[in-house]
């Protein structure tokens, strides 16, 4: 049980770092490609990489059932990526990443009604700190692109409902293979969208190739597998709330690499979110590990 908890915590830390920096890589990549091209390339190549790893392990490439892979590939991959790309087309990546990560709060709401998970006691203090932090970072009184903001929040809600679905209807499939099929199904939708939308061709500059490589190998292939693993070994609300660290990493990485310095209110927001995450981690160490085994057995 302690080993599972440690592995889940390590996976979550890796996910926060990888997906946090992915927003910077995505911004760099979008300098050279239309958002739909960039999305279909990184998701499609990520799927191929995961299938190659499964094949190298001499595991079967077929699923017993494709219903959940189709549902999550459509909602959690294609629809989420489409909405987040529309948001990036109409708003800056810093604010977009934070708005997308209203996901944990949507997740807590959906988990409350669908999974009957409850947040109690000091957990609500952590939620309150996180809400304050997100509000300070988003600064809704200063938003200049309502359309882009709505797309970003919708992306967060779509991601949350997909995550809750994966907790409600778990699958016994190998997480690596299941993630590969999710990405493959999402690629079909993204490829159709890219083909139907007229736009200039990709500029295959070295900078674009580097951004695509990071986004594909780490951000997509490794990132979605880590997310699948984290969801399988922790509660939906806990996984969602702790992933709030991702936009903090995104803002910090953007400041270091791209020179985008957060104003005082955004910095205060990051501190509030860090405090919320610290409180949640402390509470998590005091409570028994979630009974993930039951969910896995029902896969």
N, C-alpha and C positions, 0 to 999 in steps of 0.2 A: 504493500500500500504506500509506504514512504517512497519507494523507488518510483512508483507511478506518479506520485505527486511531484517529485523532483524532476522527472522527465517532462511532465506537463509544464512545470514552471520554466524549464530551460527552453522548451519549444516556444512558449509564449514570449520570452525575452528575445529569442532569435526572430520571431515573427514581427515584433515591435520594431526592431532595428531594420530588418529587411524592408518591410512595407513602409516604414517611415521614410527611409531614403529613396524608395521607389518613386515618390512624388517628385523629387528633384530629377531623377533619371527620366521620368516621363516628360517633365518640362523641357529638358534638353532634347529629347527625342522629337517632341512636337515642333521644334524649330525646323525640322527637315521632312516631316511627313504629316499628312492629314490625320486627325485623331482616329478615324475609322481604320485607316491602313495600319497605323501603329498598333491599335488594339488587336486587330485580326492577326497581325504578324506575331506579336508577343504571346498571345494566347495560343495560337496554332503551333508555333515552335515549342512552346512550353508543353503542350500536349504530346508532341512527338518525342520530346526528351523523356517524359515520364513513361510512355509506352516502350521506349528503348530500354529504360532501366528495368521495367518489368520483364521484358523479353530476355535481358541479360541474366536476370535471376532465374530464368527458365520457369516462369510462372505463366499460367494461361492468361490470354488477353481478353477473354470473354467474361461478361458478367452473368450471373444467374438471372438477374432481372435488370431492366434498363429504365424502369419507371422513375426511380429517385434520381438517377443520373441525368435523365432527361429534364425532370423538374428543376433540379439545382443547376444544371448546365444552362437552362433557359433563363432562370430567374437570377441565381447567384452569380453567374458568370456573364451571360450575354446582356441581360437587361441592366444589371448593375454597371457593367462597363459602358454600355450605351449612354446611360444617364450621367455617369461621371464624366464621360468625354464631352457630352453636350454642355455640362457645367463648365468644363475647362475651356470650351470654345467661347464662353460668355463671361467668365470670371477668372480671377487670378488663381494660380494653383495653391497658394498658401491658404487663403480663405476657403477655397473649395475643399481642400483636404480636411479642414476642421469641420466644415458643414457636413461632409460625408460621414464624419465620425460622430454625428448625432446618433449613429447606429446603435451604440450601447443603450441609449435611453429608449429607443424604439424597441430594442431587444428585451429590455426589462418589462415593458408594457406587454409585448406579445407573449413573453414567457409567463407573465402573471395570468393571462386569460387562457392561453393554450396549454401550457405545461403546469400551471398552478404552482409555480415557484413563487416564494415570498421573500421580500427583503425586510429584515427586521433589525431593530435596535440601532447599533452604531453604523450599520450598513447605510442607513438613510443619511447619516452625517456625511459619509463618503460621497453618496449620490449628490447631496446638496453642494458639497465642495466642487464636484465635477461640473455641475450645472453652472455654478458661478464662474468657474474657469472657462468653460466653453462660451458663456455669454460675453466675458471680457475679451476673449480672442476674436469671436465673431463680430462683436460690436454692431448689433443689428441697426443701431441708430446711424451708422455710417455706410451701410451697404449701398452700392451704386448699381448693382445688377440684380434686380429681384428675380428675373427669369433664371439666371445662372444659379442663384442661391436655392431656388425651388427645385431645380434639377438635382443639385447636390444633396439636399435634404431627402428628396425622393430616392436617390441612390442609397442613402443610408438606411431608409425604411425598407427598401427592397432587400438589401443585404441582411437586415435583421430578421425579416420574416422567413427568408430562406434558411438562415441559421437555426431558427426555432423549428422549422420543418424537419431539418436534419436531426434535431434532438428528439422530435416526436416520433419520427419514422426512421430509426437508425438502420444501417445496413451492415451485413456481416462481410461485405466485400473487402478485399485488401485496400486500405486507404490510398495507397499509391495508385493502384489500378482504377479505383473509383474516381479519384481526382483527375486522372488522365481522361477518363470518359466524360467527366463534367466539362473539362476544357475543350475536348473535341467537339462536343455538342454545342458549346458556346461559340466555337470557331465557325461552325456552319452559319449560325445567325449573324455573326459579325462579318463574315465574308460576304454574305448576301447584302448586308447593309452597305459595305464598302463598294460593292459592285453596282449598286443602284444609285449611289450618290456621286455625281460628277465632281472631280477634283484633280489637282495637279499630281503628277507621279512622285514617288518617294525620291528624295535626294540622299543617295547612299554615301554620305560623307563619313569619315572616320569617327567623328563625334556621334553621329547617329548610330553607327554600328556598335560603338561602346555602350551607348544608352540602351539599345535594343538587347544587347547581350546581358546586361545586368537585369533589365526588366523581364527577360525571358527565363534565364537560368535561375535567378534568385527570386525576383519579384513575383513571377507567375508559377513556374514549376515547383520551386521549393516553398514559396509563400502559401499557395493554396493547399499544398500537402500539410504544412504546419498548421494551418487553420483547421483543416479536417481533423488532425490529430488532437488539437487543443479542445475542439468541441466535443470530441469523443471521451475526453478525460476530465472535464470540468463542467460545472453548471453553465447554462446558457447566459444567465445574468452575470456571473463572475467572469466568464470569458469575454463577454462584450464590454463590461466596464473596464477591465484591465487593458483592453486594446485601445483605450483612450490615450495610451502612451504613444501610439503611432503618430498622430498629428503633432505631438510635442517634438518627436524626432524629426518630423518633416519640416517644421518651422526652424528648428535649430540647424538642420543640414542646409536648408535654403539660405540661412544667414551666413553660414561658414563658406559655402561654395559659391553662391550666387550674389552674396552681399546684400540680401534682403533682411534688414534689421527690424525686428519686431518693435513696435512702439511700446511705451510703458504699460498700457493696459493689456496688451497681448502677453507681455512678460509676466505680469501679475496673474493672468489667466493660466499660463503654463505652470507657475508655482502652485496655484490652487489645485490643478489637476495632478501634479506630482504629489501633493499632500493627500489627495483622495486615493491615489494608487497606493501610497505608503500605508494608509489606514486599511485599505482592502487587503493588502498583503499581510498585515499584522493580524487582521481578523481571520484570514484564511489559514494562518499557521495555528491559530487557537482552535479551529473547528476541524472535525474529522474530514478526511478526503471524501469527495463526492463518490457515490456508488456508481461508478462508470461501468463496472463489470456487468451489472444488470442490463444496462442499455446495450452493451456489446453482445451479450448473450441473446438478446431479442432481435439482433440484426437480421 
